[in-house]
Amino acid sequence: MKRLPLIILSIALILLVALWPRPGITNSGKASVEWLTAQKAESSARFARVTDPKTLKFPQDLGPHEDYQTEWWYYTGNLETESGREFGYQLTFFRRALTPETATVENASDWRSNQIYFSHFTISDIENQTFYPHERFSRQSAALSGAQAQPYRVWLENWSATEVAPGKVHLVANADDVSLDLTLTETLPPVLQGDRGYSKKGPEAGNASYYYSIVQQQAQGTVTVADESFNVSGLTWKDHEYSTSALSPGTVGWDWFSLQLDDGSALMLYGLRLDNGDIADVSAGKYISANGKTQTLNHTDWKIDVLDTWQSPISKANYPARWHIEIPKLNLVLDGKPLMPNQELEFARTYWEGAVSFTGTLADHLVNAKGYVEMTGYADRLDAVL
C-alpha cells in the first residue's frame, strides 16, 4: 500500500487544521464568534462564491471545482447478504483548498499542491453491533489523491470511486479490519437540490453551495469484516457538494436525512439547528418520486419529533436516536431509528453518521425505508463550518 511519508502527512494535517474552524465556541464568547467569522472571511475572500443558481452540466460537474474552497463526494449505502445480514457503509472524499492560487510554470512540482484531500470510510456491522470508522489524509500531488470528470474518478491513494461504464461506478476502500468493493448502477438522473442545485446555507450573500444527489443506485459487491467476506446488494446514495461557505454564527450544527423508500422514491431533509433550538429558515429538503420527478420542501413542510436519545460513552454527547417524521403535503409519515446506536465518528470533528431504518405510510400505503442520518454539533459546536 502506497502511503505518504509521515512528515508530509503531518504538514498536511497542520495546514488543514490551521484553516479548519475551532470547536467549543460558546454563547459567552461573542467576540470569539466574531473573530472566527473574520478569520473565515479572510481565508476565503479570494475563492469563488455561490451566489445564484446556475446550470449544472454532466458529466463536467461530476469532477472537481477548485476555484471553490470546499468540496465533497459522498457515498452512503445500506447492504445485505442473501440471508438478510445487514451492513451500512460510508465512503466520503473531501477536498479543501489551502489557497486559491495554483502553481506557476516556474515553481511547478509533482509534489507541490494547494489542495488537501481527506476521506472517511466506515462499515456498520449491524448483526454484531460493531462500528468500523477510518480516516485518511493526502495532498493532491504525485497522483496521491485527486478528482476528474471524464472519465469520472475521485481517489485518495487506493480508496476510490471510478466510472467503469456509463452510469456505473466502482467503489473500493480497505483498512486493516474491513474493506468494501461495490459496483453502483444509476437508476435515476442526478437530482438538483435546492433551487436548480443552488442550496442556501444562511442569509449572507454567498453562503450557499452547489449540490446534487444521485439516489436509488443499485449496489452489488462484497463487504469484508474481520477477514470474512460477504456478497451483498442494496442501495446507495451519492451527494456531491461544493462551495466557499460557512455556517452562520449562531448555527450550532445540522441533522441530515437521506432515506430511500422501497417504492423506489427517496427523501432528503436537512435542518440547520440554531442556538435557541429552532431550525434555520434556509433548512430544506427534496422528495424524489420513483420516476425521478422532484418536489422541493422548505422547513415549514415537515415536522420531526425526537422520541429517544443515545449518549456516546466517548464524547458524552446526546444524539437523537428515534424519530417521528410528518410531511403533510406528501401525505407521508415515517417512524425510524438507527440500525445500531453507536455510529459516532471521533475524527477531527466528532459527529454521528450511520445506517437507519424507517417504516410508515405514503399516501396511505405502507412503506419501508433505509438510509443514513448525519448529526453534527452535538459534541462540538460548528459555527462557520459548512
N, C-alpha and C positions, 0 to 999 in steps of 0.2 A: 504494500500500500504506500503510495507516494504521499509524504507529509511535509509540511513546512518546517524548516529549521526552527528551533524553539525561539531564537532571538527575533526572527521575522514575525512569528506569531505573537510574541509579546509586544512588539512595536504596533502591530495591527490592533491588538486589544487596547493598548494605551490610547491610540488615536481614536478608536471607536468610542471608548468610554469618555474621552475628553469632549466629544460632541454630543454624547447621549445625555438626556435630561436626568437630573439627580432625583432620587426618591426622597420621601419623607417631608415634602413641603406641607406645612400645617396652616391652619387658619390664623394662627398667631403671627405668621410670617408674611404679611402683605408685601413688605419690602423684598422678601426672598422671591415671591412670585413675580414681582415687577422686575427684579434682577434677572431671573430666569427667562422671562419673556424678552427682555432686552438682549440677552445673550443669544437666544434662539433667532431673533430678528437679525442680529449682526451676522451670525454664521450662515443664514440662508438668503441674505439680501440679494445675492447675485445669481441665484438659481431661478429657473423658470417657475412661474406660479400658475396654478389652476384657477382661472377667473371666470370662465364661461364654458358652456357646452361646446364641444367640437365633434366632428365626425370621426369616430374611431374606425380604423381600417384594418382588415385582416387579410393576410397574415402579418402585415407590418407591425401592428401593435401587440402582437404576441411577444415581441422582443423587448430589449431594454430601452429606457428613456433617460439617458444620462444627464440631460440638461435639468432634470428634476432631482431633488436631493435624496429622496427615499422611494423605494420600490420593493414590492414582494410578489412572488409567485407561490401560491398557497394551495396545497392539496390535502384534503381530509377524506376519509372513507370508512365505511362500515362493511366488513367482510365476514364470511362464514364458510366453514367446510361443508361438505355434502351431508355430514351427520348433524350439522347445526351448531358446531362450536364457533363462537363469535370472537372477532378481533376488531379493534379500531386502529387507525393509523393517522398520523400527520407527517407531512414532509413539506417544509416551507423553506424557500430560498429568499433571503433578504439582500438587497443592495443598498449601500449607504455611501454617498459621495462625500469625500472629505473636503474637496474644493470644487468649484465649477470649472476650473481650467483643466485642459488636457496637456500632456507632454508635447513640447515642440520638437521639430526635427533635430535641433541642436542637442537637446538633452534626452532624447528618446532612449529607452532601455527596455529590454524584456522584463526587467524587474521593477520598473517604475510604474506606479499606478495611483490614481486618486480615488479609486473605487475599492471599498471593502465589501466582501460577501460573507454572510454567515447563514447558517441553516439549523433548523430544529427538526429532529426526526424522533417520533415516538411510536411505540406499539403499546396498545392496551390489550392484555390477555384477559378477556372477560371471565373465562372459566376459572382461572387461578387468581383472579383479582390482583393482578400484578401489572405494574406500570413501568415501562422502559423508556426514559427520556434521554436524548442525546443531543449535543450541540457541537457545532464545528465552525471555525473561522478560517478565512483565507483572504488574500488580496487578489485583485484581478490583474495578474501578471504571470508571465511564463505559462499561460494557459491553465493556471491552477483553479480558476473559477471564472465565471462569466455567463453571458446570455446572448442569444442571437435569435432573429426572427425567422429566417429562411435558410435551411430548414430549422424549425423551432427547436431550440435547446437551451436549457439552463442547467448549470452544474457547479458543484463545489467539490473539487478532487473527484472521487469516484461515486459521489452521490449525484444523481442526475435525473432530469426529465427530458426525454429525447423523442422527437417526432420520427416514427418509423414508417408511416404511410399517411395519406390524407385522413385526418380525423382519428389517428391512432398515436398514442404517446406511451413510451416505455419508461416506467419509474423504477429506479434502483437506488437502494440505500442499505448500508450494513454497518453494524457495530460488533463489538465482541460478543454480545449476548443475543442480538436479534438482527434480522435482515428482512428486506422487502424487495420483491421482484414482481411487478404488475404491468400488464398492458391495459390501457384505458381506451375505450371506444366511445366517441361522441355520439349522442342520440339527438341532441338539440343544438342549435346555433348558439353563439355567445349571447348572453343576456346583459344588456347595458343597465347598470344600476343607476339609481338616482334619475336625473334628467338627462337622458341620452348618454349616460356614462359619467355625467358630472355630479359628483356626490359631495354635498356640503358637509363640513365638519364643525363649523362655527359661523358666527355672524361677520367675522372680519373678512375683508377682501383678500382673496387668495387662500383662505382657509378651507380647502376643498381638495378632492382627489379625482382622478380619472379611474374608473372602477368598472370592471365587467366580471361576469361569472360564467363558467361552463358547468352545467348541472346535469344530474341523471346520467353520468358517464358509466358505462358498464366496465367493471374491473374484473380481471381474471389473472391469476398467477399464484405466487407462493408467499407465505409468511413463515419465517424460521424463528423459533423461540427456544433458547437453551438447547441448541443442536438438534431440534426436532422440527422438520419441515411439514407444512400443511398446504395442500392445494385449496385455494379459496376463490370465491367470487363475491361480487357485491356491487356497491355503488360508490362513486367518487364525486366530490365537489371540488371545483377549482375556482379560486379567486386570483385576479391579477389587478394590482392597485399601485398607482404611483402619484407622487405629489411633492410639493415643498410646503409642508403644512405642520400645524401643531394643535393640540387640544387647547381650547380657550382656557384662560385662568378661571379656576372655579369648577372645572370639569375633572372629576377625580378618576374616572375610568369608564369602561363600557361593558355591556353584555351583548354578545353577538350570537345569533341562532342561525344555523343553516340546516334545514330539515328537508329530507327527500321522502315524499309520500309514496305509498305503494300503489296509488292510482296513476303514477307517472308524473305528478306535479311536484313542485318544490316551493319552499318558502324561506326567505331571508328576512331577518329583523335585526336591527341594532339600536340599542338605547344608550346614549351618552349620559352618564349619571352626573348630576350636579351636587354641590355641597349640601343643599337642603333636602336631598333625596329624590327630587324630581328628575325627569329626563329632559334633555335639551330639545328645543323646538326643531332642530335640524335632524333629530333621530328619524330613521326612515326604514323602509323595507320594500320588498318586491315579492309578489306571488307570480309563479310561472306555471301555467297550465300544462297538461301533458302534451299539447300540440305546440307549445312554445309561446303562446300568447301571454303577455305580461300585464300585471296590474300594479301600479305604484301605490305604496302605503305611506302615510305620514303618521306621526306619533300619536295622533288622536284616533287613529283607526283601530288600535288594538289595546288590550288590557292584559298585563301579565301579573299574576299573583304568585308570590313565593310562598310555598306551603311547608318548606322544611329547609334546614341548613346543615352544612357539614363543616367542622372545624379541622383545619390542617394540623396534624401533630408537629409539623416542622415550622411553618411560618406563623401558626396560631390564627391565621385569617379565617373568617367565617364566610363561606361561599353558599349561595343558593344551591339547593340540592333536590328540589322538586318544584315544578311549575304548573300553573293553570293558565292557558292562553285562550283568549277570546278575540275573534276578529269578526264583528257582526256583518260588515259589508261583504265578507266572503262566506258568511254562514259557516264559519269554521271554529271548532272548539277542540282543544288538544290538552291532554294531561301527560306529563312526562317527567323523567328523572334520569340521572346518569346511569350508564350500564355498570359502572363501578365508582365508588366515591372518590378515591384518591387518584386524580389525574392532574395533579399540580406539578408545574414545571419550576424548578429552582435554578434559573439561569441568571443572566444579567438583570432580568426582570422576573419577579415571581408572579406567576399567573396560573389560572386553571383553564385547561382546554382539553375536552375529552368527548368520548362517544356517549350518545344519549339515545333514548328510545321514548316515543310518544304514541299514544292512542287517542282516538276521538271520533268526531264526525265532521264531514264536509258536505254541506247541502243535504244533511240528514242521512248520509251514507257513512257507514263505518270506514274509518281509515286508520292505517298504522304508518308511523314514520320513524326513520332513524336518521341520525345526523351528528352534528358536532355543535358544541356550545363553547364559546371563549368568554372568560370573565377576567377583566383586569381591574386594577385599582383597589382590590380588597386587601392586599398585603402592602403594596407601595402605591402611594398617590401618583397619578400620572399626568398632572398638568403639563401641557406643552410637549406631549409625545406624539402624535399620530404616526 
